[in-house]
Amino acid sequence: MKLEDYINSHSEAEPEFLAKINRSTHLRMINPRMLSGHFQGRVLSMFSHMIKPERVLEIGTFTGYSALCLAEGMPDNGILYTIDCDDELESFILQNFEASEHSKKMKLIIGDALEVISGLDETFDLVFIDADKAEYQAYYEAVLPKVKKGGYILADNTLWDEKVLKPVDPKDKDTIAILEFNSFISTDQRIEKVLLPIRDGLTLMRKK
Ligand SMILES: C[S@@+](CC[C@H](N)C(=O)[O-])C[C@H]1O[C@@H](n2cnc3c(N)ncnc32)[C@H](O)[C@@H]1O
C-alpha cells in the first residue's frame, strides 16, 4: 500500500459530489494533477470549518474543486470569490458549483488575478493562493491589505515537487519564484507562518 492510500483511507472520505468533479476533471482536462484532490481537499475543508470564514478569496479556480472544499465551513451568508484567467473553464466550473449545495456562496470571476484583486472592494478571512507560481509574491502583496487582522492566507505548492531542495536550473522561472517567495515569507514580520508538508507543500500564514 502506498503512503498516500494509507493517509486517504484514514482521513475523512471524499464527498461524492467532489469525487465526481475529480473524475470528470481527469477525463476532460489535460493537466488534472492541478486539482487539490481527496487529501488536500479534506485539509482545506478542515481549515474552513476551523476558521468559519465569511469572506474567502481563491486565486486559481481550475475546475472548482478546492473552492468547493473551502466553502464547506462557511456560513450560509458567506461569499467565496474565485478567480481564473482561463475562460474555457467557465462553463465547467459553473456546472460544478451549481451541482453543489454551496452554489449560492460561489462567485466566479474570469480574468487576470492581479487585475481582479485590485478592483475587489472586500476584506477576507481566508485567501487561497494557487495560480501562476511566478506571481505568488505579487498575489501576496496584493491580498495582504485586504486580509482582516487575524485572517489567514494559504499558498499551495510551496515545496514544488521538492525542487526547493535541488540545484536550480536558471531557466526554471517557477522554481526560482517559489524559492524567492518562501524565503521572503520566512522573514516577513507582518504574518506568522508555517510551511506544512501537505501534498506539494501548503504554507499557512496568519496576519498579525
Ligand atoms: C493549480 S490550478 C488551481 C487548482 C485549484 N485551486 C484546485 O486545487 O482544484 C491553477 C489555475 O490558475 C489559473 N491561473 C494561472 N495564471 C492565472 C492568472 N494570472 N490569473 C488568474 N488565474 C490564473 C490557471 O488557469 C489554473 O486553472
Ligand as a Chemical Component Dictionary entry (heavy atoms), coordinates in Angstrom:
data_LIG
# 
_chem_comp.id                   LIG 
_chem_comp.type                 NON-POLYMER 
_chem_comp.pdbx_formal_charge   0 
_chem_comp.three_letter_code    LIG 
# 
loop_
_chem_comp_atom.comp_id 
_chem_comp_atom.atom_id 
_chem_comp_atom.alt_atom_id 
_chem_comp_atom.type_symbol 
_chem_comp_atom.charge 
_chem_comp_atom.model_Cartn_x 
_chem_comp_atom.model_Cartn_y 
_chem_comp_atom.model_Cartn_z 
_chem_comp_atom.pdbx_ordinal 
LIG C1  C1  C 0  -3.229 24.737 -9.879  1  
LIG S1  S1  S 1  -4.613 25.305 -10.774 2  
LIG C2  C2  C 0  -5.776 25.623 -9.479  3  
LIG C3  C3  C 0  -6.250 24.369 -8.827  4  
LIG C4  C4  C 0  -7.427 24.540 -7.887  5  
LIG N1  N1  N 0  -7.177 25.582 -6.904  6  
LIG C5  C5  C 0  -7.673 23.224 -7.160  7  
LIG O1  O1  O 0  -6.969 22.979 -6.165  8  
LIG O2  O2  O -1 -8.521 22.441 -7.600  9  
LIG C6  C6  C 0  -4.112 26.912 -11.265 10 
LIG C7  C7  C 0  -5.165 27.735 -12.005 11 
LIG O3  O3  O 0  -4.699 29.085 -12.023 12 
LIG C8  C8  C 0  -5.115 29.697 -13.212 13 
LIG N2  N2  N 0  -4.234 30.863 -13.466 14 
LIG C9  C9  C 0  -2.945 30.878 -13.892 15 
LIG N3  N3  N 0  -2.498 32.136 -14.004 16 
LIG C10 C10 C 0  -3.528 32.955 -13.649 17 
LIG C11 C11 C 0  -3.689 34.365 -13.573 18 
LIG N4  N4  N 0  -2.688 35.188 -13.877 19 
LIG N5  N5  N 0  -4.883 34.857 -13.162 20 
LIG C12 C12 C 0  -5.900 34.020 -12.841 21 
LIG N6  N6  N 0  -5.806 32.664 -12.901 22 
LIG C13 C13 C 0  -4.637 32.147 -13.297 23 
LIG C14 C14 C 0  -4.992 28.590 -14.261 24 
LIG O4  O4  O 0  -5.845 28.855 -15.371 25 
LIG C15 C15 C 0  -5.383 27.333 -13.472 26 
LIG O5  O5  O 0  -6.725 26.970 -13.695 27 
# 
loop_
_chem_comp_bond.comp_id 
_chem_comp_bond.atom_id_1 
_chem_comp_bond.atom_id_2 
_chem_comp_bond.value_order 
_chem_comp_bond.pdbx_ordinal 
LIG C1  S1  SING 1  
LIG S1  C2  SING 2  
LIG S1  C6  SING 3  
LIG C2  C3  SING 4  
LIG C3  C4  SING 5  
LIG C4  N1  SING 6  
LIG C4  C5  SING 7  
LIG C5  O1  DOUB 8  
LIG C5  O2  SING 9  
LIG C6  C7  SING 10 
LIG C7  O3  SING 11 
LIG C7  C15 SING 12 
LIG O3  C8  SING 13 
LIG C8  N2  SING 14 
LIG C8  C14 SING 15 
LIG N2  C9  SING 16 
LIG N2  C13 SING 17 
LIG C9  N3  DOUB 18 
LIG N3  C10 SING 19 
LIG C10 C11 SING 20 
LIG C10 C13 DOUB 21 
LIG C11 N4  SING 22 
LIG C11 N5  DOUB 23 
LIG N5  C12 SING 24 
LIG C12 N6  DOUB 25 
LIG N6  C13 SING 26 
LIG C14 O4  SING 27 
LIG C14 C15 SING 28 
LIG C15 O5  SING 29 
# 
